[in-house]
Each structure stands twice: as C-alpha cells, then as structure tokens.
Amino acid sequence: MNQSALSLLLTRASCGLLQAPAPDGEILEHILQAGLRAPDHGHLQPFQFLLAEGEGLNRLGTLLAESAKADGAADDVIERAAQLPLRAPLVITVVAKVTPHNKVPEFEQHLSAGCAVMAMQMAAQAQGFGGIWRSGPLMYSRRLHELLGLNERDQIVGFLYLGTPATSLRIPSFANSADFVRRI
Ligand SMILES: Cc1cc2nc3c(=O)[nH]c(=O)nc-3n(C[C@H](O)[C@H](O)[C@H](O)COP(=O)(O)O)c2cc1C
C-alpha cells in the first residue's frame, strides 16, 4: 500500500491564508501535470490553466472588476473584485475547454476540469504548499469569459489560489461514512 498517497487523500485540506513564495519551476510543473492526469472521457483534454502571478494578479483583478461592472454589480462589489486575486501569490483560473462530442456531454468535460482543480490542490499540498478552490458569481460571468479570450462553450470551473500556507493546515476530522452511504 502507498501510505503517503492514502494519507494525502485522507488529509487534503484547503488553506485560504496564503503568502509568497508561490510554487514554481519543477514544483509548479508537477502541479500542472497532476491536473492533466484528471480522468478524461474520450481523451478530449478539456483543460486550460490561466496562470496569474505578480502583475498578472492585478490584471486578473482588473478583468474581474470589469466583468462585475458589466454584470451590473454595486460599486463596493466592483472594488472588491479587483482585490480578490491578491489573496495569493498564484491564482490558476481553471477552464473546461469543451469540445462538442456525441458521446461525451459538456457536463462530463466540466467534471474533468473540476477533477483537475482538486488534483492540483493535492499536488500543491503534497509538495508543502497550500491552496483553496474558490468560485463566486464571476465564475459564471460570460463577460469574464470573453475578457479572458475564452469561447462561448468554455466554462471556468474554479479559481485555484496557491501559495505558501501562512497558517498550519487544518487537520480534517473524519466524517461518518455511513451517513453518506446507502447500499443498493
Ligand atoms: C466548486 C467549488 C467552489 C468553491 N468556492 C469557494 C469560494 O468561492 N470561497 C470559499 O471560501 N470556498 C469555496 N469552496 C470551498 C473550499 O474550496 C473548501 O473546500 C472549503 O473551504 C472546505 O475546506 P476543505 O477543503 O479544507 O475541507 C469551493 C469549493 C468548490 C468545490
């Protein structure tokens, strides 16, 4: 049994308080490769990872604010949108790049991209970094999709905030699996 893989699965935890440094180099490459290992029906590779760090975080913030404005948000929401990416040194906008397919519906391609988010978070944790999967109403904004150069079928499935944990990772408590299981 691969004890460390199992322990990673059992202790995966999000970390919202993140600071520099961000994962980079080989560590970041491992994270991206883990994302690309997500299950993928039909090998359609419905993944795109938009990386923002440094000035890119401000650029992403500007696009979020612009989208919020276009979507009719209140001034305080627009202001806050610009600041959102600054909560981590690296934000990966994970996009489901959907290919029309007669056997693989869009939903399955969205699921694949979602699996990539979790795999990347776990790969970050495995290498001593931390992360949190965030969404929010702008994730569904078609204006944001346009501003990011995405097409009408594409769907952002998450903003993965990554960095060095500024607090120790919470040790998750075990749920009672029986509460979630029904034998059929
Ligand atoms: C699709 C999706 C969207 C999420 N969006 C947010 C979010 O916008 N803000 C947030 O604080 N947590 C969000 N979460 C939850 C966190 O990623 C995290 O799972 C939660 O804080 C529980 O922590 P844990 O992962 O350590 O159990 C989202 C999770 C998923 C799966």
PDBQT file of the ligand as one rigid body, heavy atoms in Angstrom, charges set to zero:
ROOT
HETATM    1  C1  LIG A 201     -16.675  24.347  -6.932  1.00  0.00    +0.000 C 
HETATM    2  C2  LIG A 201     -16.234  24.884  -5.603  1.00  0.00    +0.000 A 
HETATM    3  C3  LIG A 201     -16.275  26.241  -5.370  1.00  0.00    +0.000 A 
HETATM    4  C4  LIG A 201     -15.874  26.782  -4.145  1.00  0.00    +0.000 A 
HETATM    5  N1  LIG A 201     -15.901  28.129  -3.961  1.00  0.00    +0.000 NA
HETATM    6  C5  LIG A 201     -15.466  28.657  -2.796  1.00  0.00    +0.000 A 
HETATM    7  C6  LIG A 201     -15.402  30.057  -2.611  1.00  0.00    +0.000 A 
HETATM    8  O1  LIG A 201     -15.698  30.840  -3.509  1.00  0.00    +0.000 OA
HETATM    9  N2  LIG A 201     -14.982  30.528  -1.424  1.00  0.00    +0.000 N 
HETATM   10  C7  LIG A 201     -14.630  29.682  -0.401  1.00  0.00    +0.000 A 
HETATM   11  O2  LIG A 201     -14.251  30.169   0.668  1.00  0.00    +0.000 OA
HETATM   12  N3  LIG A 201     -14.675  28.351  -0.567  1.00  0.00    +0.000 NA
HETATM   13  C8  LIG A 201     -15.073  27.816  -1.725  1.00  0.00    +0.000 A 
HETATM   14  N4  LIG A 201     -15.107  26.461  -1.897  1.00  0.00    +0.000 N 
HETATM   15  C9  LIG A 201     -14.813  25.585  -0.754  1.00  0.00    +0.000 C 
HETATM   16  C10 LIG A 201     -13.322  25.492  -0.450  1.00  0.00    +0.000 C 
HETATM   17  O3  LIG A 201     -12.586  25.179  -1.615  1.00  0.00    +0.000 OA
HETATM   18  C11 LIG A 201     -13.044  24.392   0.603  1.00  0.00    +0.000 C 
HETATM   19  O4  LIG A 201     -13.361  23.135   0.079  1.00  0.00    +0.000 OA
HETATM   20  C12 LIG A 201     -13.826  24.627   1.878  1.00  0.00    +0.000 C 
HETATM   21  O5  LIG A 201     -13.366  25.820   2.460  1.00  0.00    +0.000 OA
HETATM   22  C13 LIG A 201     -13.652  23.477   2.899  1.00  0.00    +0.000 C 
HETATM   23  O6  LIG A 201     -12.312  23.306   3.222  1.00  0.00    +0.000 OA
HETATM   24  P1  LIG A 201     -11.585  21.899   2.998  1.00  0.00    +0.000 P 
HETATM   25  O7  LIG A 201     -11.371  21.761   1.529  1.00  0.00    +0.000 OA
HETATM   26  O8  LIG A 201     -10.319  22.020   3.779  1.00  0.00    +0.000 OA
HETATM   27  O9  LIG A 201     -12.483  20.843   3.551  1.00  0.00    +0.000 OA
HETATM   28  C14 LIG A 201     -15.451  25.915  -3.114  1.00  0.00    +0.000 A 
HETATM   29  C15 LIG A 201     -15.392  24.530  -3.370  1.00  0.00    +0.000 A 
HETATM   30  C16 LIG A 201     -15.782  24.027  -4.585  1.00  0.00    +0.000 A 
HETATM   31  C17 LIG A 201     -15.707  22.539  -4.833  1.00  0.00    +0.000 C 
ENDROOT
TORSDOF 0
